[in-house]
Amino acid sequence: MFLSVFDMFKVGIGPSSSHTMGPMVAAGRFLDAMRAAPFAPHGVRATLHGSLAFTGVGHATDRATILGLAGFLPETYDQAAAEETLNQIRETHTLRPGGLPELAFHPKDDMVFDFGPNLPGHANGMILRATDAQGDVILSETYYSIGGGFVMTEAELAAGRNTEEGAPVPYPFKSAAEMLEMAETSGKSIAQMKKANEISRNGEVHLASGVKRIWQVMNDCIERGMAADGTLPGGLNVRRRAKGIRERLLAERGTNLNAPHKINDWMCVYAMAVNEENAAGGQVVTAPTNGAAGVVPAVIRYWLDHVPGATEAQIEDFLLTAAAIGGLVKWNASISGAEAGCQAEVGSAAAMGAAGLAAVLGGTPAQIENAAEIALEHHLGMTCDPVKGLVQVPCIERNGLGAIKAVSAASLALRGDGTHLVPLDACIETMRQTGEDMSEKYKETSLGGLAVNIPNC
């Protein structure tokens, strides 16, 4: 099994990898399908289903789909150009993507929120259609945004979500048990095995430069979030808090008022800074999703700023180890809140952060696996119930607590020798089963939980 570190960590835009980035990617794929078609389309329509419909407005799904149909992609997103393009579309009711004729598109009529039953493949489904001059459908494709910015067509999903493509890799582990066995046999760390896999596909230079960019974008996001204040968009009137908390923490340095538990506040500041930026539609890195984007960078920043001996030279090992764990979760369960609740998002992120931290602190493969299991186990059953469909409450604070759990899990695992009762594979399977059994109203539909118990929302 091979999922690249660049699959788990994608540079994109907020507020959601599955509800914002995924639909934009799907729209881009549909443009390619229209370009390859033997006929010239005249117009285009989009229908959102399931969670994409129920929480689409709060997640900017409609906006992302329209921009995707206009030719925008998450990794090269330009906010100023996007605003100009949206204004043009509202005024002219046309799209002008490259390599295609001008397409008729009236946002009010051609962007449909279908609140009926989910499409059969996944809770995050959408159908894109191209029409001729008479309005008849000449091309149609169903897409599923399965979490973390990953998108599959209906046919791809039917063929098998985990169908693997590409040349074999040196260490093709599909489970934590296989990962530990290969590590013992080869004498390599998890990061070394993952690095060998990456290099076999994309080369060492690509890996080094790509990982450097991932951390740069993560850290820039933390810095922007800690410098910004004001109220987040969307109507909940949630105020940014990271800047104010950081300033108070800095003011208390060097005094006798610093209780040991204040280190938790620093972890929360780093994580909340990222997720406040995400909620504002800023540039973030999926880790493994946008809704959980703050956990991994917060753990890295905690390690760099507060742990003696930490060095940026080890960030590659951190991210490779984290990606290995995230890949196992995605391959064997889910990283989608709409499919399995927030246990699949913040829970997976905490497992990844715990594993990465255990690795750079000198943990053995067994200790690293133990750290990931502890972090994931204590998120089991966590629901996804965003108030008003916005990635703000409880999402922003939840990332801070996820980072704290990740650090605690790594520390606890490093106190042992890696021997433990519950294997990571069993925990991942439990998460999958729990998500399958979870009521749909607790899976990113905003039909249950906090979303219906907060007044005036």
C-alpha positions in Angstrom: 0.0 0.0 0.0 1.3 3.5 -0.8 -0.2 6.8 0.0 2.3 9.6 -0.4 3.1 12.1 2.3 1.8 14.6 -0.3 -1.5 12.8 -0.3 -1.9 13.1 3.4 -0.5 16.7 3.6 -2.0 18.8 0.8 -1.7 22.6 0.5 -5.2 24.0 0.0 -7.8 26.4 1.3 -10.3 26.5 4.2 -12.7 25.8 5.6 -12.9 22.1 4.7 -10.9 19.6 2.8 -13.9 17.4 2.0 -16.5 20.2 1.5 -14.4 22.9 0.0 -11.2 21.5 -1.5 -12.8 18.2 -2.7 -15.7 19.9 -4.7 -13.2 22.3 -6.2 -11.0 19.3 -7.3 -14.1 17.5 -8.6 -15.1 20.5 -10.7 -11.6 20.7 -12.1 -11.8 17.0 -13.1 -15.2 17.6 -14.8 -13.6 20.4 -16.8 -11.0 17.9 -18.0 -13.8 15.5 -18.9 -15.6 18.2 -20.9 -12.3 19.1 -22.7 -11.9 15.5 -23.7 -15.5 15.1 -24.9 -16.2 15.0 -28.6 -18.8 17.8 -28.4 -18.8 21.4 -27.2 -20.9 22.0 -24.1 -23.0 25.1 -23.8 -23.8 25.1 -20.0 -23.1 23.4 -16.8 -25.1 22.4 -13.7 -24.1 21.1 -10.2 -26.2 19.2 -7.6 -24.9 18.7 -4.1 -26.1 15.8 -2.0 -25.9 14.5 1.6 -23.5 16.3 3.9 -22.4 18.6 1.0 -26.0 19.9 0.8 -26.8 20.0 4.5 -23.6 21.9 5.5 -22.6 23.2 2.1 -23.3 26.9 2.7 -21.3 26.9 6.0 -18.4 25.1 4.3 -18.5 27.3 1.2 -19.2 24.2 -1.0 -21.2 26.1 -3.5 -18.5 28.8 -3.8 -15.8 26.2 -4.2 -17.7 24.2 -6.8 -18.3 27.4 -8.9 -14.7 28.4 -8.6 -13.6 24.9 -9.6 -15.8 25.1 -12.7 -14.2 28.4 -13.5 -10.8 26.8 -13.4 -9.5 27.4 -9.9 -7.6 24.7 -8.0 -6.8 24.5 -4.2 -3.0 24.4 -4.5 -2.8 27.5 -6.7 -5.8 29.4 -5.2 -5.6 33.2 -5.5 -8.3 34.8 -3.2 -8.3 38.2 -5.0 -8.7 36.6 -8.4 -11.4 34.3 -7.0 -13.5 37.3 -5.7 -13.2 39.0 -9.1 -14.2 35.8 -10.9 -17.2 35.3 -8.6 -18.4 38.8 -9.2 -18.1 38.3 -12.9 -20.1 35.1 -12.8 -22.9 36.7 -10.8 -23.2 39.5 -13.3 -22.8 37.6 -16.6 -24.1 34.2 -15.6 -21.3 32.6 -17.5 -18.1 30.6 -16.8 -14.9 31.1 -18.8 -12.6 28.1 -18.0 -9.5 27.7 -20.1 -9.8 25.3 -23.1 -13.6 25.4 -23.2 -16.2 27.7 -24.8 -18.0 30.2 -22.6 -20.5 28.2 -20.4 -23.9 29.3 -19.3 -24.2 29.1 -15.5 -26.7 30.9 -13.3 -25.7 30.3 -9.6 -29.3 30.6 -8.4 -30.7 28.0 -10.8 -27.7 25.8 -11.7 -26.3 25.2 -8.2 -28.8 22.9 -6.5 -28.8 21.7 -2.8 -30.5 18.3 -2.7 -31.6 17.6 0.8 -33.0 14.1 0.0 -31.3 10.8 0.7 -27.5 10.5 0.3 -26.1 9.2 -3.0 -25.2 5.5 -2.5 -21.4 5.8 -2.5 -20.7 8.3 0.3 -22.2 11.0 2.4 -20.3 13.6 0.4 -21.7 13.3 -3.1 -22.2 15.7 -6.0 -23.3 15.4 -9.6 -22.0 17.6 -12.4 -23.7 17.9 -15.7 -22.8 19.6 -19.0 -25.7 20.7 -21.3 -26.2 21.6 -24.9 -27.8 24.8 -26.3 -31.2 23.3 -25.7 -30.5 22.5 -22.1 -30.2 18.7 -22.6 -27.6 16.8 -20.6 -24.8 15.7 -22.8 -22.3 14.7 -20.1 -22.8 13.7 -16.5 -20.4 12.5 -13.7 -21.0 11.7 -10.1 -18.1 12.5 -7.7 -17.5 11.6 -4.1 -15.4 13.8 -1.8 -14.1 11.1 0.6 -12.1 13.2 3.0 -8.8 15.0 3.1 -9.3 16.5 -0.4 -9.5 13.0 -2.0 -12.1 12.7 -4.8 -13.4 9.6 -6.6 -15.9 9.2 -9.4 -18.8 6.8 -9.0 -16.9 4.2 -11.2 -13.7 4.6 -9.2 -15.5 4.1 -5.9 -17.3 1.0 -7.3 -14.0 -0.4 -8.4 -12.7 -0.2 -4.9 -11.7 2.8 -2.9 -8.3 1.3 -2.0 -7.3 0.2 -5.5 -3.6 1.0 -5.7 -1.9 2.4 -8.8 1.8 2.8 -9.7 4.9 0.8 -9.4 5.6 -1.4 -6.3 7.3 0.3 -3.4 10.0 -1.3 -1.1 7.9 -1.4 2.0 4.2 -1.9 1.0 2.7 -2.2 4.5 -1.1 -2.1 4.6 -1.5 -2.5 8.4 0.4 -1.5 11.5 1.3 -5.2 12.1 2.9 -5.4 8.7 4.6 -2.1 9.3 6.1 -3.3 12.6 7.2 -6.6 11.0 8.9 -4.9 8.1 10.6 -2.5 10.5 12.0 -5.4 12.6 13.1 -7.4 9.5 14.8 -4.4 7.8 16.1 -2.7 10.9 14.7 0.6 9.6 12.5 3.1 11.3 9.0 3.9 10.1 10.3 7.2 8.7 13.1 5.4 6.8 10.7 2.9 5.3 8.3 5.7 4.3 11.1 7.7 2.8 12.3 4.8 0.7 8.7 4.4 -0.6 8.5 8.1 -1.4 11.9 8.2 -3.2 11.0 5.1 -5.2 8.0 7.0 -6.7 9.0 10.6 -6.9 12.8 11.0 -6.1 14.7 12.4 -3.2 14.8 16.0 -4.4 11.0 16.1 -4.8 10.6 14.7 -1.3 13.0 17.1 0.4 11.6 20.2 -1.3 8.0 19.1 -0.9 8.3 18.4 2.8 10.0 21.8 3.3 7.1 23.5 1.6 4.5 21.6 3.7 6.1 22.8 7.0 6.6 26.3 5.6 2.9 26.6 4.8 1.9 25.1 8.2 4.2 27.4 10.1 3.1 30.5 8.1 -0.5 29.6 8.9 0.3 29.4 12.6 2.0 32.8 12.4 -0.9 34.4 10.5 -3.4 33.0 13.0 -1.5 34.3 16.0 -1.3 37.8 14.5 -4.9 38.2 13.4 -7.9 39.2 15.4 -11.5 40.1 14.7 -14.6 38.0 14.1 -14.7 34.9 11.9 -17.1 34.9 8.9 -20.3 32.9 8.8 -22.7 34.5 11.2 -21.8 32.8 14.5 -19.8 35.9 15.5 -17.0 33.7 16.8 -14.0 35.9 17.8 -10.5 34.9 17.0 -8.7 34.0 20.3 -5.2 32.8 19.4 -3.6 36.2 19.2 -5.0 37.3 22.6 -4.1 34.1 24.4 -0.5 34.2 23.0 -0.1 37.8 24.1 -1.1 37.0 27.6 1.2 33.9 27.7 4.1 36.0 26.5 3.3 38.7 29.2 3.4 36.0 31.9 6.9 34.7 30.9 9.5 35.3 33.5 7.1 35.6 36.4 6.2 33.3 39.2 2.7 32.8 37.8 3.6 30.0 35.3 2.0 26.8 36.4 3.2 23.7 34.5 -0.1 23.1 32.8 0.2 26.4 30.8 2.2 24.5 28.2 -1.3 23.1 27.2 -2.3 26.7 26.4 0.6 27.1 24.0 -0.4 23.9 22.2 -4.0 25.2 22.0 -2.7 28.6 20.7 -0.8 27.0 17.8 -3.7 24.7 16.9 -6.4 27.3 17.2 -4.3 29.8 15.1 -4.4 27.3 12.2 -8.1 26.5 12.5 -9.1 30.1 12.9 -7.2 30.7 9.6 -9.0 27.7 8.1 -12.4 29.0 9.3 -11.6 32.3 7.6 -10.9 30.6 4.3 -7.1 30.9 4.4 -4.3 28.7 3.1 -3.8 25.6 5.2 -2.4 22.1 4.9 -4.7 19.1 5.2 -3.4 17.0 8.2 -5.1 14.8 7.2 -8.1 17.1 6.7 -8.8 20.9 7.0 -11.1 20.4 10.0 -8.2 18.8 11.8 -5.5 20.9 10.2 -4.2 22.4 13.5 -3.2 19.3 15.4 0.0 18.1 13.6 1.5 21.6 13.1 0.7 22.5 16.7 2.5 19.4 17.9 5.5 20.2 15.7 5.6 23.8 16.9 5.3 22.7 20.5 8.2 20.4 20.0 10.4 23.0 18.3 9.6 25.8 20.7 9.4 24.0 24.0 11.4 20.7 23.9 15.2 20.9 24.4 17.2 19.5 21.5 14.4 19.8 18.9 15.7 20.8 15.4 14.0 21.5 12.1 16.3 18.9 10.5 14.0 16.2 12.0 10.7 17.6 10.6 11.0 15.3 7.6 11.0 12.3 10.0 8.1 13.7 11.9 6.0 14.2 8.8 6.9 10.9 7.1 6.0 9.0 10.3 2.8 10.9 10.7 1.9 10.3 7.0 2.5 6.5 7.5 0.0 6.4 10.3 -2.5 8.6 8.5 -2.2 6.3 5.4 -3.1 3.3 7.5 -6.2 5.0 8.9 -7.4 6.1 5.5 -6.7 2.8 3.9 -8.4 0.7 6.5 -11.1 3.1 7.8 -11.8 6.7 7.0 -10.5 10.3 7.6 -13.9 11.8 6.7 -16.1 13.4 9.3 -19.1 12.9 7.0 -18.4 9.2 6.9 -17.2 8.4 10.5 -17.6 11.5 12.6 -14.8 13.6 14.1 -13.0 10.6 15.4 -11.9 10.1 11.8 -10.6 13.7 11.6 -9.2 15.0 14.9 -8.8 11.4 16.1 -6.7 10.5 13.1 -4.7 13.8 13.3 -3.9 13.1 17.0 -2.7 9.7 16.1 -0.5 11.1 13.4 0.8 13.9 15.7 1.5 11.4 18.5 3.4 9.1 16.1 5.5 11.9 14.7 6.4 13.3 18.1 7.3 9.8 19.4 9.6 9.3 16.4 11.6 12.5 16.8 11.9 11.9 20.5 13.7 8.7 19.7 10.8 6.2 20.0 11.1 2.7 18.6 8.6 1.6 15.9 6.7 -0.3 18.6 6.5 2.8 20.8 5.4 4.9 17.9 2.6 2.5 17.0 1.6 2.5 20.7 1.5 6.4 20.7 -0.7 6.4 17.7 -3.1 3.8 19.2 -3.4 5.7 22.5 -4.2 9.0 20.7 -6.8 7.4 18.4 -8.4 5.2 21.1 -9.3 8.2 23.2 -11.1 9.9 20.4 -13.3 6.9 19.5 -17.0 7.8 19.2 -16.4 11.5 18.7 -19.2 13.0 16.7 -19.0 15.7 14.0 -21.7 18.3 14.7 -20.5 21.7 13.5 -22.8 24.5 14.6 -24.5 26.1 11.6 -22.3 23.9 9.3 -19.3 26.1 10.0 -15.8 24.7 10.8 -15.7 26.8 14.0 -17.6 25.3 16.9 -16.5 22.9 18.3 -13.8 22.4 15.6 -11.3 25.1 16.6 -11.0 24.3 20.2 -11.2 20.6 19.4 -7.9 20.9 17.5 -6.2 22.3 20.6 -7.4 19.4 22.7 -6.4 17.0 20.0 -2.8 18.4 20.1 -2.7 18.0 23.9 -3.9 14.4 23.6 -1.3 13.7 20.9 1.6 15.0 23.1 0.3 13.1 26.1 -0.1 9.9 24.1 3.5 10.1 22.8 4.9 10.8 26.3 2.9 7.9 27.8 4.1 5.5 25.0 7.7 6.5 25.5 7.4 5.6 29.2 6.9 1.9 28.1 8.7 -0.5 25.8 6.0 -0.6 23.1 4.1 -3.6 24.6 0.4 -2.9 25.0 -2.9 -4.6 24.9 -4.8 -2.9 22.0 -3.0 -3.0 18.6 -3.3 0.1 16.4 -5.0 -2.1 13.8 -7.7 -3.1 16.2 -8.3 0.5 17.2 -8.5 1.6 13.5 -11.1 -1.2 12.8 -13.0 -0.1 15.9 -13.1 3.4 14.6 -14.4 2.2 11.2 -17.2 0.1 12.9 -18.1 3.0 15.2 -18.4 5.3 12.3 -20.6 2.8 10.4 -22.9 2.5 13.4 -23.0 6.2 14.2 -26.3 8.1 13.4 -26.1 10.2 10.3 -27.2 13.3 12.3 -23.8 13.1 14.1 -21.8 12.9 10.8 -21.3 16.4 9.5 -24.9 17.1 8.7 -25.5 19.6 11.5 -28.7 17.8 12.3 -27.7 16.7 15.8 -25.5 17.4 18.8 -24.2 20.9 19.4 -25.6 22.0 16.0 -29.2 21.8 17.3 -28.6 22.7 20.9 -27.1 26.2 20.5 -29.8 28.9 20.5 -30.4 31.0 17.4 -28.3 28.8 15.2 
